[in-house]
Amino acid sequence: MPSMGDDWRMMWGAKVKLPLDMPDDILKDAIDTSREVLDKCHDFEAEGLASAEKIKRHLDEQWDPHWHVVIGRNFGSFVTHETRMFLYFYIGDKAVMMYKAG
């Protein structure tokens, strides 16, 4: 997990990568939902994909489709997303990336 420097901020129990590119209401809902789902995930190797799917379904229902959710311990990425619809954060040792692309 990254150290807390100028590029990260603690928000609602998650270490969020700055700069933020998401409205506050979606940001809070995304972090809260991810934290709730990951807290119930006792075996990440077996339940990680199902956890990402639960979070994605919630975001699609709450904030309109087409959300993508990636959860892991360490990964890199390059994605194209809708304006102001990208978030990358850590909850514990899990990295979570979510973005909307439709």
Jmol script that loads the backbone (N, CA, C; Angstrom):
load data "model"
ATOM      1  N   MET A   1       0.848  -1.173   0.000  1.00  0.00           N
ATOM      2  CA  MET A   1       0.000   0.000   0.000  1.00  0.00           C
ATOM      3  C   MET A   1       0.892   1.234   0.000  1.00  0.00           C
ATOM      4  N   PRO A   2       0.503   2.275  -0.732  1.00  0.00           N
ATOM      5  CA  PRO A   2       1.338   3.472  -0.793  1.00  0.00           C
ATOM      6  C   PRO A   2       1.349   4.218   0.538  1.00  0.00           C
ATOM      7  N   SER A   3       2.429   4.949   0.766  1.00  0.00           N
ATOM      8  CA  SER A   3       2.480   5.790   1.959  1.00  0.00           C
ATOM      9  C   SER A   3       1.616   7.024   1.731  1.00  0.00           C
ATOM     10  N   MET A   4       1.231   7.650   2.831  1.00  0.00           N
ATOM     11  CA  MET A   4       0.409   8.858   2.735  1.00  0.00           C
ATOM     12  C   MET A   4       1.324  10.032   2.426  1.00  0.00           C
ATOM     13  N   GLY A   5       1.264  10.516   1.213  1.00  0.00           N
ATOM     14  CA  GLY A   5       2.029  11.688   0.806  1.00  0.00           C
ATOM     15  C   GLY A   5       1.075  12.713   0.241  1.00  0.00           C
ATOM     16  N   ASP A   6       1.607  13.627  -0.531  1.00  0.00           N
ATOM     17  CA  ASP A   6       0.781  14.668  -1.131  1.00  0.00           C
ATOM     18  C   ASP A   6      -0.180  14.121  -2.175  1.00  0.00           C
ATOM     19  N   ASP A   7       0.093  12.909  -2.683  1.00  0.00           N
ATOM     20  CA  ASP A   7      -0.728  12.332  -3.741  1.00  0.00           C
ATOM     21  C   ASP A   7      -1.907  11.523  -3.226  1.00  0.00           C
ATOM     22  N   TRP A   8      -2.060  11.392  -1.897  1.00  0.00           N
ATOM     23  CA  TRP A   8      -3.105  10.552  -1.308  1.00  0.00           C
ATOM     24  C   TRP A   8      -3.822  11.308  -0.191  1.00  0.00           C
ATOM     25  N   ARG A   9      -5.090  10.978   0.033  1.00  0.00           N
ATOM     26  CA  ARG A   9      -5.863  11.588   1.115  1.00  0.00           C
ATOM     27  C   ARG A   9      -6.787  10.533   1.715  1.00  0.00           C
ATOM     28  N   MET A  10      -6.888  10.505   3.036  1.00  0.00           N
ATOM     29  CA  MET A  10      -7.826   9.604   3.707  1.00  0.00           C
ATOM     30  C   MET A  10      -9.232  10.189   3.607  1.00  0.00           C
ATOM     31  N   MET A  11     -10.160   9.390   3.087  1.00  0.00           N
ATOM     32  CA  MET A  11     -11.546   9.824   2.937  1.00  0.00           C
ATOM     33  C   MET A  11     -12.456   8.625   3.190  1.00  0.00           C
ATOM     34  N   TRP A  12     -13.345   8.739   4.163  1.00  0.00           N
ATOM     35  CA  TRP A  12     -14.335   7.703   4.458  1.00  0.00           C
ATOM     36  C   TRP A  12     -13.704   6.320   4.606  1.00  0.00           C
ATOM     37  N   GLY A  13     -12.552   6.255   5.249  1.00  0.00           N
ATOM     38  CA  GLY A  13     -11.899   4.979   5.519  1.00  0.00           C
ATOM     39  C   GLY A  13     -11.078   4.420   4.384  1.00  0.00           C
ATOM     40  N   ALA A  14     -10.793   5.209   3.349  1.00  0.00           N
ATOM     41  CA  ALA A  14      -9.995   4.751   2.213  1.00  0.00           C
ATOM     42  C   ALA A  14      -8.874   5.748   1.932  1.00  0.00           C
ATOM     43  N   LYS A  15      -7.755   5.248   1.417  1.00  0.00           N
ATOM     44  CA  LYS A  15      -6.665   6.108   0.949  1.00  0.00           C
ATOM     45  C   LYS A  15      -6.910   6.378  -0.523  1.00  0.00           C
ATOM     46  N   VAL A  16      -7.296   7.598  -0.835  1.00  0.00           N
ATOM     47  CA  VAL A  16      -7.740   7.966  -2.179  1.00  0.00           C
ATOM     48  C   VAL A  16      -6.615   8.676  -2.923  1.00  0.00           C
ATOM     49  N   LYS A  17      -6.404   8.249  -4.165  1.00  0.00           N
ATOM     50  CA  LYS A  17      -5.384   8.854  -5.034  1.00  0.00           C
ATOM     51  C   LYS A  17      -5.872  10.204  -5.529  1.00  0.00           C
ATOM     52  N   LEU A  18      -5.002  11.191  -5.414  1.00  0.00           N
ATOM     53  CA  LEU A  18      -5.298  12.534  -5.906  1.00  0.00           C
ATOM     54  C   LEU A  18      -4.610  12.748  -7.235  1.00  0.00           C
ATOM     55  N   PRO A  19      -5.080  13.613  -8.092  1.00  0.00           N
ATOM     56  CA  PRO A  19      -6.274  14.442  -7.932  1.00  0.00           C
ATOM     57  C   PRO A  19      -7.540  13.621  -8.148  1.00  0.00           C
ATOM     58  N   LEU A  20      -8.586  14.035  -7.467  1.00  0.00           N
ATOM     59  CA  LEU A  20      -9.884  13.366  -7.584  1.00  0.00           C
ATOM     60  C   LEU A  20     -10.552  13.762  -8.886  1.00  0.00           C
ATOM     61  N   ASP A  21     -11.227  12.800  -9.481  1.00  0.00           N
ATOM     62  CA  ASP A  21     -11.934  13.064 -10.728  1.00  0.00           C
ATOM     63  C   ASP A  21     -13.327  12.458 -10.647  1.00  0.00           C
ATOM     64  N   MET A  22     -14.075  12.863  -9.589  1.00  0.00           N
ATOM     65  CA  MET A  22     -15.409  12.321  -9.376  1.00  0.00           C
ATOM     66  C   MET A  22     -16.191  13.253  -8.454  1.00  0.00           C
ATOM     67  N   PRO A  23     -17.480  13.465  -8.721  1.00  0.00           N
ATOM     68  CA  PRO A  23     -18.300  14.285  -7.818  1.00  0.00           C
ATOM     69  C   PRO A  23     -18.365  13.667  -6.415  1.00  0.00           C
ATOM     70  N   ASP A  24     -18.476  14.505  -5.400  1.00  0.00           N
ATOM     71  CA  ASP A  24     -18.439  14.052  -4.009  1.00  0.00           C
ATOM     72  C   ASP A  24     -19.505  13.018  -3.666  1.00  0.00           C
ATOM     73  N   ASP A  25     -20.731  13.163  -4.182  1.00  0.00           N
ATOM     74  CA  ASP A  25     -21.783  12.214  -3.822  1.00  0.00           C
ATOM     75  C   ASP A  25     -21.496  10.817  -4.374  1.00  0.00           C
ATOM     76  N   ILE A  26     -20.996  10.739  -5.590  1.00  0.00           N
ATOM     77  CA  ILE A  26     -20.642   9.441  -6.171  1.00  0.00           C
ATOM     78  C   ILE A  26     -19.404   8.892  -5.465  1.00  0.00           C
ATOM     79  N   LEU A  27     -18.444   9.749  -5.180  1.00  0.00           N
ATOM     80  CA  LEU A  27     -17.215   9.365  -4.485  1.00  0.00           C
ATOM     81  C   LEU A  27     -17.520   8.698  -3.147  1.00  0.00           C
ATOM     82  N   LYS A  28     -18.326   9.351  -2.326  1.00  0.00           N
ATOM     83  CA  LYS A  28     -18.655   8.803  -1.011  1.00  0.00           C
ATOM     84  C   LYS A  28     -19.407   7.486  -1.146  1.00  0.00           C
ATOM     85  N   ASP A  29     -20.386   7.422  -2.043  1.00  0.00           N
ATOM     86  CA  ASP A  29     -21.143   6.188  -2.232  1.00  0.00           C
ATOM     87  C   ASP A  29     -20.234   5.055  -2.704  1.00  0.00           C
ATOM     88  N   ALA A  30     -19.336   5.347  -3.629  1.00  0.00           N
ATOM     89  CA  ALA A  30     -18.432   4.321  -4.162  1.00  0.00           C
ATOM     90  C   ALA A  30     -17.514   3.771  -3.071  1.00  0.00           C
ATOM     91  N   ILE A  31     -16.955   4.640  -2.249  1.00  0.00           N
ATOM     92  CA  ILE A  31     -16.069   4.196  -1.167  1.00  0.00           C
ATOM     93  C   ILE A  31     -16.856   3.433  -0.109  1.00  0.00           C
ATOM     94  N   ASP A  32     -17.997   3.966   0.318  1.00  0.00           N
ATOM     95  CA  ASP A  32     -18.809   3.288   1.333  1.00  0.00           C
ATOM     96  C   ASP A  32     -19.242   1.901   0.865  1.00  0.00           C
ATOM     97  N   THR A  33     -19.703   1.811  -0.382  1.00  0.00           N
ATOM     98  CA  THR A  33     -20.151   0.532  -0.921  1.00  0.00           C
ATOM     99  C   THR A  33     -18.980  -0.450  -1.008  1.00  0.00           C
ATOM    100  N   SER A  34     -17.853   0.016  -1.482  1.00  0.00           N
ATOM    101  CA  SER A  34     -16.671  -0.848  -1.592  1.00  0.00           C
ATOM    102  C   SER A  34     -16.228  -1.341  -0.223  1.00  0.00           C
ATOM    103  N   ARG A  35     -16.228  -0.460   0.758  1.00  0.00           N
ATOM    104  CA  ARG A  35     -15.826  -0.845   2.109  1.00  0.00           C
ATOM    105  C   ARG A  35     -16.779  -1.899   2.677  1.00  0.00           C
ATOM    106  N   GLU A  36     -18.088  -1.702   2.494  1.00  0.00           N
ATOM    107  CA  GLU A  36     -19.072  -2.668   2.985  1.00  0.00           C
ATOM    108  C   GLU A  36     -18.885  -4.038   2.323  1.00  0.00           C
ATOM    109  N   VAL A  37     -18.717  -4.049   1.006  1.00  0.00           N
ATOM    110  CA  VAL A  37     -18.557  -5.312   0.283  1.00  0.00           C
ATOM    111  C   VAL A  37     -17.248  -5.995   0.674  1.00  0.00           C
ATOM    112  N   LEU A  38     -16.150  -5.257   0.722  1.00  0.00           N
ATOM    113  CA  LEU A  38     -14.862  -5.864   1.051  1.00  0.00           C
ATOM    114  C   LEU A  38     -14.787  -6.320   2.506  1.00  0.00           C
ATOM    115  N   ASP A  39     -15.503  -5.654   3.410  1.00  0.00           N
ATOM    116  CA  ASP A  39     -15.542  -6.092   4.806  1.00  0.00           C
ATOM    117  C   ASP A  39     -16.192  -7.472   4.929  1.00  0.00           C
ATOM    118  N   LYS A  40     -17.117  -7.792   4.034  1.00  0.00           N
ATOM    119  CA  LYS A  40     -17.806  -9.091   4.059  1.00  0.00           C
ATOM    120  C   LYS A  40     -17.049 -10.169   3.286  1.00  0.00           C
ATOM    121  N   CYS A  41     -16.004  -9.791   2.601  1.00  0.00           N
ATOM    122  CA  CYS A  41     -15.214 -10.715   1.784  1.00  0.00           C
ATOM    123  C   CYS A  41     -14.122 -11.329   2.660  1.00  0.00           C
ATOM    124  N   HIS A  42     -14.304 -12.584   3.058  1.00  0.00           N
ATOM    125  CA  HIS A  42     -13.361 -13.230   3.977  1.00  0.00           C
ATOM    126  C   HIS A  42     -12.233 -13.963   3.246  1.00  0.00           C
ATOM    127  N   ASP A  43     -12.453 -14.370   1.996  1.00  0.00           N
ATOM    128  CA  ASP A  43     -11.440 -15.057   1.190  1.00  0.00           C
ATOM    129  C   ASP A  43     -11.355 -14.346  -0.154  1.00  0.00           C
ATOM    130  N   PHE A  44     -10.449 -13.372  -0.246  1.00  0.00           N
ATOM    131  CA  PHE A  44     -10.380 -12.541  -1.441  1.00  0.00           C
ATOM    132  C   PHE A  44     -10.078 -13.352  -2.694  1.00  0.00           C
ATOM    133  N   GLU A  45      -9.237 -14.364  -2.579  1.00  0.00           N
ATOM    134  CA  GLU A  45      -8.897 -15.182  -3.749  1.00  0.00           C
ATOM    135  C   GLU A  45     -10.142 -15.846  -4.324  1.00  0.00           C
ATOM    136  N   ALA A  46     -11.045 -16.284  -3.472  1.00  0.00           N
ATOM    137  CA  ALA A  46     -12.261 -16.975  -3.922  1.00  0.00           C
ATOM    138  C   ALA A  46     -13.415 -16.013  -4.202  1.00  0.00           C
ATOM    139  N   GLU A  47     -13.471 -14.904  -3.479  1.00  0.00           N
ATOM    140  CA  GLU A  47     -14.632 -14.016  -3.542  1.00  0.00           C
ATOM    141  C   GLU A  47     -14.344 -12.656  -4.183  1.00  0.00           C
ATOM    142  N   GLY A  48     -13.130 -12.416  -4.638  1.00  0.00           N
ATOM    143  CA  GLY A  48     -12.759 -11.108  -5.167  1.00  0.00           C
ATOM    144  C   GLY A  48     -13.559 -10.700  -6.393  1.00  0.00           C
ATOM    145  N   LEU A  49     -13.724 -11.608  -7.344  1.00  0.00           N
ATOM    146  CA  LEU A  49     -14.486 -11.293  -8.554  1.00  0.00           C
ATOM    147  C   LEU A  49     -15.942 -10.989  -8.221  1.00  0.00           C
ATOM    148  N   ALA A  50     -16.535 -11.782  -7.346  1.00  0.00           N
ATOM    149  CA  ALA A  50     -17.927 -11.544  -6.940  1.00  0.00           C
ATOM    150  C   ALA A  50     -18.062 -10.203  -6.230  1.00  0.00           C
ATOM    151  N   SER A  51     -17.049  -9.823  -5.455  1.00  0.00           N
ATOM    152  CA  SER A  51     -17.079  -8.526  -4.765  1.00  0.00           C
ATOM    153  C   SER A  51     -17.069  -7.384  -5.774  1.00  0.00           C
ATOM    154  N   ALA A  52     -16.200  -7.471  -6.778  1.00  0.00           N
ATOM    155  CA  ALA A  52     -16.146  -6.434  -7.821  1.00  0.00           C
ATOM    156  C   ALA A  52     -17.477  -6.355  -8.558  1.00  0.00           C
ATOM    157  N   GLU A  53     -18.085  -7.496  -8.835  1.00  0.00           N
ATOM    158  CA  GLU A  53     -19.378  -7.520  -9.528  1.00  0.00           C
ATOM    159  C   GLU A  53     -20.478  -6.866  -8.697  1.00  0.00           C
ATOM    160  N   LYS A  54     -20.480  -7.112  -7.373  1.00  0.00           N
ATOM    161  CA  LYS A  54     -21.481  -6.488  -6.490  1.00  0.00           C
ATOM    162  C   LYS A  54     -21.349  -4.967  -6.521  1.00  0.00           C
ATOM    163  N   ILE A  55     -20.121  -4.483  -6.434  1.00  0.00           N
ATOM    164  CA  ILE A  55     -19.892  -3.040  -6.446  1.00  0.00           C
ATOM    165  C   ILE A  55     -20.317  -2.454  -7.786  1.00  0.00           C
ATOM    166  N   LYS A  56     -19.963  -3.116  -8.873  1.00  0.00           N
ATOM    167  CA  LYS A  56     -20.329  -2.653 -10.215  1.00  0.00           C
ATOM    168  C   LYS A  56     -21.844  -2.585 -10.369  1.00  0.00           C
ATOM    169  N   ARG A  57     -22.561  -3.630  -9.941  1.00  0.00           N
ATOM    170  CA  ARG A  57     -24.030  -3.634 -10.044  1.00  0.00           C
ATOM    171  C   ARG A  57     -24.632  -2.471  -9.255  1.00  0.00           C
ATOM    172  N   HIS A  58     -24.109  -2.232  -8.059  1.00  0.00           N
ATOM    173  CA  HIS A  58     -24.612  -1.116  -7.252  1.00  0.00           C
ATOM    174  C   HIS A  58     -24.413   0.214  -7.980  1.00  0.00           C
ATOM    175  N   LEU A  59     -23.209   0.444  -8.500  1.00  0.00           N
ATOM    176  CA  LEU A  59     -22.937   1.696  -9.197  1.00  0.00           C
ATOM    177  C   LEU A  59     -23.813   1.840 -10.440  1.00  0.00           C
ATOM    178  N   ASP A  60     -23.998   0.756 -11.196  1.00  0.00           N
ATOM    179  CA  ASP A  60     -24.859   0.798 -12.385  1.00  0.00           C
ATOM    180  C   ASP A  60     -26.294   1.172 -12.018  1.00  0.00           C
ATOM    181  N   GLU A  61     -26.799   0.620 -10.912  1.00  0.00           N
ATOM    182  CA  GLU A  61     -28.174   0.907 -10.489  1.00  0.00           C
ATOM    183  C   GLU A  61     -28.307   2.310  -9.916  1.00  0.00           C
ATOM    184  N   GLN A  62     -27.332   2.724  -9.131  1.00  0.00           N
ATOM    185  CA  GLN A  62     -27.407   4.011  -8.436  1.00  0.00           C
ATOM    186  C   GLN A  62     -27.037   5.194  -9.323  1.00  0.00           C
ATOM    187  N   TRP A  63     -26.050   5.009 -10.216  1.00  0.00           N
ATOM    188  CA  TRP A  63     -25.478   6.131 -10.961  1.00  0.00           C
ATOM    189  C   TRP A  63     -25.491   5.909 -12.475  1.00  0.00           C
ATOM    190  N   ASP A  64     -26.368   5.074 -12.963  1.00  0.00           N
ATOM    191  CA  ASP A  64     -26.503   4.748 -14.390  1.00  0.00           C
ATOM    192  C   ASP A  64     -25.325   3.894 -14.871  1.00  0.00           C
ATOM    193  N   PRO A  65     -25.573   3.028 -15.846  1.00  0.00           N
ATOM    194  CA  PRO A  65     -24.512   2.138 -16.353  1.00  0.00           C
ATOM    195  C   PRO A  65     -23.462   2.940 -17.105  1.00  0.00           C
ATOM    196  N   HIS A  66     -22.430   2.546 -17.323  1.00  0.00           N
ATOM    197  CA  HIS A  66     -21.581   1.425 -17.575  1.00  0.00           C
ATOM    198  C   HIS A  66     -20.317   1.581 -16.762  1.00  0.00           C
ATOM    199  N   TRP A  67     -20.369   1.095 -15.510  1.00  0.00           N
ATOM    200  CA  TRP A  67     -19.242   1.165 -14.601  1.00  0.00           C
ATOM    201  C   TRP A  67     -18.362  -0.062 -14.757  1.00  0.00           C
ATOM    202  N   HIS A  68     -17.072   0.127 -14.484  1.00  0.00           N
ATOM    203  CA  HIS A  68     -16.084  -0.945 -14.477  1.00  0.00           C
ATOM    204  C   HIS A  68     -15.369  -0.879 -13.137  1.00  0.00           C
ATOM    205  N   VAL A  69     -15.200  -2.036 -12.499  1.00  0.00           N
ATOM    206  CA  VAL A  69     -14.579  -2.097 -11.180  1.00  0.00           C
ATOM    207  C   VAL A  69     -13.474  -3.150 -11.203  1.00  0.00           C
ATOM    208  N   VAL A  70     -12.282  -2.747 -10.778  1.00  0.00           N
ATOM    209  CA  VAL A  70     -11.136  -3.648 -10.694  1.00  0.00           C
ATOM    210  C   VAL A  70     -10.644  -3.612  -9.253  1.00  0.00           C
ATOM    211  N   ILE A  71     -10.456  -4.798  -8.659  1.00  0.00           N
ATOM    212  CA  ILE A  71      -9.949  -4.895  -7.288  1.00  0.00           C
ATOM    213  C   ILE A  71      -8.767  -5.864  -7.296  1.00  0.00           C
ATOM    214  N   GLY A  72      -7.682  -5.475  -6.631  1.00  0.00           N
ATOM    215  CA  GLY A  72      -6.523  -6.348  -6.536  1.00  0.00           C
ATOM    216  C   GLY A  72      -5.550  -5.838  -5.504  1.00  0.00           C
ATOM    217  N   ARG A  73      -4.429  -6.512  -5.417  1.00  0.00           N
ATOM    218  CA  ARG A  73      -3.422  -6.087  -4.455  1.00  0.00           C
ATOM    219  C   ARG A  73      -2.378  -5.181  -5.099  1.00  0.00           C
ATOM    220  N   ASN A  74      -2.184  -5.334  -6.406  1.00  0.00           N
ATOM    221  CA  ASN A  74      -1.193  -4.518  -7.089  1.00  0.00           C
ATOM    222  C   ASN A  74      -1.430  -4.645  -8.587  1.00  0.00           C
ATOM    223  N   PHE A  75      -1.712  -3.551  -9.251  1.00  0.00           N
ATOM    224  CA  PHE A  75      -1.914  -3.590 -10.694  1.00  0.00           C
ATOM    225  C   PHE A  75      -1.686  -2.203 -11.278  1.00  0.00           C
ATOM    226  N   GLY A  76      -1.454  -2.158 -12.566  1.00  0.00           N
ATOM    227  CA  GLY A  76      -1.328  -0.900 -13.290  1.00  0.00           C
ATOM    228  C   GLY A  76      -2.441  -0.823 -14.316  1.00  0.00           C
ATOM    229  N   SER A  77      -2.668   0.361 -14.836  1.00  0.00           N
ATOM    230  CA  SER A  77      -3.751   0.491 -15.804  1.00  0.00           C
ATOM    231  C   SER A  77      -3.596   1.759 -16.634  1.00  0.00           C
ATOM    232  N   PHE A  78      -4.289   1.756 -17.739  1.00  0.00           N
ATOM    233  CA  PHE A  78      -4.482   2.942 -18.555  1.00  0.00           C
ATOM    234  C   PHE A  78      -5.878   2.796 -19.127  1.00  0.00           C
ATOM    235  N   VAL A  79      -6.789   3.695 -18.761  1.00  0.00           N
ATOM    236  CA  VAL A  79      -8.184   3.567 -19.188  1.00  0.00           C
ATOM    237  C   VAL A  79      -8.691   4.894 -19.752  1.00  0.00           C
ATOM    238  N   THR A  80      -9.687   4.778 -20.606  1.00  0.00           N
ATOM    239  CA  THR A  80     -10.419   5.937 -21.100  1.00  0.00           C
ATOM    240  C   THR A  80     -11.771   5.917 -20.409  1.00  0.00           C
ATOM    241  N   HIS A  81     -12.162   7.043 -19.829  1.00  0.00           N
ATOM    242  CA  HIS A  81     -13.394   7.086 -19.044  1.00  0.00           C
ATOM    243  C   HIS A  81     -14.141   8.377 -19.311  1.00  0.00           C
ATOM    244  N   GLU A  82     -15.402   8.390 -18.874  1.00  0.00           N
ATOM    245  CA  GLU A  82     -16.194   9.614 -18.972  1.00  0.00           C
ATOM    246  C   GLU A  82     -15.585  10.670 -18.055  1.00  0.00           C
ATOM    247  N   THR A  83     -15.750  11.908 -18.412  1.00  0.00           N
ATOM    248  CA  THR A  83     -15.225  13.016 -17.624  1.00  0.00           C
ATOM    249  C   THR A  83     -15.768  12.957 -16.202  1.00  0.00           C
ATOM    250  N   ARG A  84     -14.869  13.109 -15.245  1.00  0.00           N
ATOM    251  CA  ARG A  84     -15.180  13.132 -13.809  1.00  0.00           C
ATOM    252  C   ARG A  84     -15.785  11.826 -13.308  1.00  0.00           C
ATOM    253  N   MET A  85     -15.398  10.707 -13.903  1.00  0.00           N
ATOM    254  CA  MET A  85     -15.928   9.404 -13.504  1.00  0.00           C
ATOM    255  C   MET A  85     -14.807   8.377 -13.354  1.00  0.00           C
ATOM    256  N   PHE A  86     -13.767   8.726 -12.577  1.00  0.00           N
ATOM    257  CA  PHE A  86     -12.646   7.818 -12.322  1.00  0.00           C
ATOM    258  C   PHE A  86     -12.249   7.932 -10.863  1.00  0.00           C
ATOM    259  N   LEU A  87     -11.932   6.772 -10.252  1.00  0.00           N
ATOM    260  CA  LEU A  87     -11.530   6.758  -8.850  1.00  0.00           C
ATOM    261  C   LEU A  87     -10.572   5.594  -8.616  1.00  0.00           C
ATOM    262  N   TYR A  88      -9.497   5.852  -7.864  1.00  0.00           N
ATOM    263  CA  TYR A  88      -8.532   4.828  -7.485  1.00  0.00           C
ATOM    264  C   TYR A  88      -8.226   5.016  -6.011  1.00  0.00           C
ATOM    265  N   PHE A  89      -8.373   3.939  -5.226  1.00  0.00           N
ATOM    266  CA  PHE A  89      -8.155   4.050  -3.789  1.00  0.00           C
ATOM    267  C   PHE A  89      -7.779   2.698  -3.193  1.00  0.00           C
ATOM    268  N   TYR A  90      -7.327   2.736  -1.947  1.00  0.00           N
ATOM    269  CA  TYR A  90      -7.004   1.529  -1.190  1.00  0.00           C
ATOM    270  C   TYR A  90      -7.928   1.437   0.011  1.00  0.00           C
ATOM    271  N   ILE A  91      -8.394   0.219   0.256  1.00  0.00           N
ATOM    272  CA  ILE A  91      -9.058  -0.138   1.509  1.00  0.00           C
ATOM    273  C   ILE A  91      -8.236  -1.296   2.057  1.00  0.00           C
ATOM    274  N   GLY A  92      -7.523  -1.051   3.132  1.00  0.00           N
ATOM    275  CA  GLY A  92      -6.597  -2.067   3.637  1.00  0.00           C
ATOM    276  C   GLY A  92      -5.529  -2.327   2.587  1.00  0.00           C
ATOM    277  N   ASP A  93      -5.329  -3.609   2.266  1.00  0.00           N
ATOM    278  CA  ASP A  93      -4.315  -3.956   1.269  1.00  0.00           C
ATOM    279  C   ASP A  93      -4.898  -4.128  -0.132  1.00  0.00           C
ATOM    280  N   LYS A  94      -6.173  -3.790  -0.315  1.00  0.00           N
ATOM    281  CA  LYS A  94      -6.842  -3.934  -1.620  1.00  0.00           C
ATOM    282  C   LYS A  94      -6.890  -2.605  -2.353  1.00  0.00           C
ATOM    283  N   ALA A  95      -6.393  -2.627  -3.589  1.00  0.00           N
ATOM    284  CA  ALA A  95      -6.502  -1.467  -4.478  1.00  0.00           C
ATOM    285  C   ALA A  95      -7.814  -1.601  -5.241  1.00  0.00           C
ATOM    286  N   VAL A  96      -8.541  -0.490  -5.351  1.00  0.00           N
ATOM    287  CA  VAL A  96      -9.826  -0.479  -6.073  1.00  0.00           C
ATOM    288  C   VAL A  96      -9.755   0.640  -7.109  1.00  0.00           C
ATOM    289  N   MET A  97     -10.059   0.268  -8.349  1.00  0.00           N
ATOM    290  CA  MET A  97     -10.153   1.254  -9.419  1.00  0.00           C
ATOM    291  C   MET A  97     -11.546   1.123 -10.006  1.00  0.00           C
ATOM    292  N   MET A  98     -12.211   2.254 -10.170  1.00  0.00           N
ATOM    293  CA  MET A  98     -13.519   2.227 -10.805  1.00  0.00           C
ATOM    294  C   MET A  98     -13.642   3.420 -11.735  1.00  0.00           C
ATOM    295  N   TYR A  99     -14.319   3.175 -12.827  1.00  0.00           N
ATOM    296  CA  TYR A  99     -14.530   4.247 -13.797  1.00  0.00           C
ATOM    297  C   TYR A  99     -15.767   3.926 -14.611  1.00  0.00           C
ATOM    298  N   LYS A 100     -16.335   4.976 -15.181  1.00  0.00           N
ATOM    299  CA  LYS A 100     -17.511   4.837 -16.013  1.00  0.00           C
ATOM    300  C   LYS A 100     -17.112   5.103 -17.451  1.00  0.00           C
ATOM    301  N   ALA A 101     -17.468   4.167 -18.317  1.00  0.00           N
ATOM    302  CA  ALA A 101     -17.193   4.307 -19.746  1.00  0.00           C
ATOM    303  C   ALA A 101     -18.379   3.718 -20.496  1.00  0.00           C
ATOM    304  N   GLY A 102     -19.009   4.494 -21.291  1.00  0.00           N
ATOM    305  CA  GLY A 102     -20.201   3.989 -21.951  1.00  0.00           C
ATOM    306  C   GLY A 102     -20.305   4.441 -23.289  1.00  0.00           C
TER     307      GLY A 102
END
end "model"
wireframe off; spacefill off
backbone 0.3
color backbone group
